[in-house]
Amino acid sequence: MSSWSTTPSRNDESSGRIAALLNPVADRPEFLDTLRAYLRHQHDRRVTAHHLGLHPNTVDN
């Protein structure tokens, strides 16, 4: 299970905005796993989809 804190690890002017953007998915581990994979694979939806065993359109949605 994924864990994601909406409490910023560092405080700067963007911390609150980033936390607010992530808050809606904080209780959705499948979304967080997808986001992590997407970032890990340099924003490549096809590689992300392959890694997760999904169709690329699923990553888009």
HUMO-V336401 format. One record per pair of residues at least 4 apart in sequence whose C-alpha atoms are under 8 Angstrom apart, sorted by the first residue. I is the first residue (numbers start at 1). J is the second residue. Records with the same first field share a line. If there is no record, write none. Layout:
I->J ; J
This chain:
1->29
2->29 ; 32 ; 33
3->29
4->26 ; 32
5->26
6->19 ; 20 ; 22 ; 23 ; 26
7->19
8->15 ; 16 ; 19
10->15
11->15
14->18
15->19
16->20
17->21
18->22
19->23
20->24
22->26
25->29 ; 31 ; 32
26->32
28->32
29->33
30->34
31->35
32->36
33->37
34->38 ; 48 ; 52 ; 59
35->39
36->40
37->41 ; 48 ; 51 ; 52
38->42 ; 43 ; 44 ; 45 ; 48
39->43
41->47 ; 48
43->48
44->48
45->49 ; 56 ; 59 ; 60
46->50 ; 55 ; 56
47->51
48->52 ; 56 ; 59
49->53 ; 54 ; 55 ; 56 ; 58 ; 59
50->54 ; 55 ; 56
54->58 ; 59
55->59
56->60
57->61
